[in-house]
Amino acid sequence: MNVSIIGAMTLNGIVAQSSLMGGTDALTFEAFISQKLVPKLWKGACVIMDNCSIHLGGIRII
């Protein structure tokens, strides 16, 4: 059984986190971004992701 943990942190600590049973796909990751991370971001915040395949799902780089 897999447990997936997704998190976002700053120098001050954890901003958003999610844990779920099973694997994580692009749709699940995109839901984490839109529902948990974006509402907690502030003006001027910068989100950095690596080249993990779930990070490349439906997210557009502008």
C-alpha positions as CSV (number, residue, x, y, z in Angstrom):
1,M,0.0,0.0,0.0
2,N,1.3,3.5,-0.9
3,V,0.8,6.7,1.0
4,S,1.4,9.9,-0.9
5,I,2.4,13.1,0.9
6,I,2.4,16.4,-0.9
7,G,3.7,19.6,0.8
8,A,4.7,23.1,0.2
9,M,7.0,24.9,2.6
10,T,8.6,28.3,3.1
11,L,11.5,29.4,5.3
12,N,8.9,29.8,8.1
13,G,7.4,26.3,7.8
14,I,4.7,24.3,6.0
15,V,2.2,26.3,4.0
16,A,0.1,23.5,2.7
17,Q,0.1,19.7,3.0
18,S,-1.9,16.7,1.9
19,S,-1.6,13.0,2.5
20,L,-3.6,10.3,0.8
21,M,-3.7,6.6,0.3
22,G,-2.4,5.4,-3.0
23,G,-0.3,7.0,-5.7
24,T,-0.4,10.6,-6.9
25,D,-1.1,11.6,-10.4
26,A,-1.2,14.9,-12.3
27,L,-4.9,15.4,-11.5
28,T,-4.4,14.9,-7.8
29,F,-1.4,17.2,-7.8
30,E,-3.3,19.9,-9.7
31,A,-6.2,19.7,-7.2
32,F,-3.6,20.2,-4.3
33,I,-2.2,23.3,-6.1
34,S,-5.6,24.8,-6.8
35,Q,-7.5,23.9,-3.6
36,K,-4.8,23.9,-0.9
37,L,-1.8,25.9,-2.0
38,V,-3.1,28.8,-4.1
39,P,-5.5,30.0,-1.4
40,K,-2.5,30.3,1.1
41,L,-0.2,32.2,-1.3
42,W,0.5,35.9,-0.8
43,K,1.3,38.6,-3.3
44,G,4.8,38.1,-4.7
45,A,5.0,34.4,-3.7
46,C,7.0,32.2,-6.0
47,V,6.3,28.4,-6.4
48,I,9.3,26.2,-7.5
49,M,8.8,22.7,-8.7
50,D,11.2,20.1,-10.1
51,N,10.7,17.9,-13.2
52,C,8.6,15.2,-11.5
53,S,6.1,13.9,-14.0
54,I,3.0,14.9,-11.9
55,H,4.3,18.5,-11.8
56,L,4.1,18.7,-15.6
57,G,0.4,17.6,-15.9
58,G,-1.9,20.5,-16.8
59,I,0.2,23.3,-15.3
60,R,1.4,26.0,-17.8
61,I,4.6,27.9,-17.3
62,I,4.1,31.6,-18.0
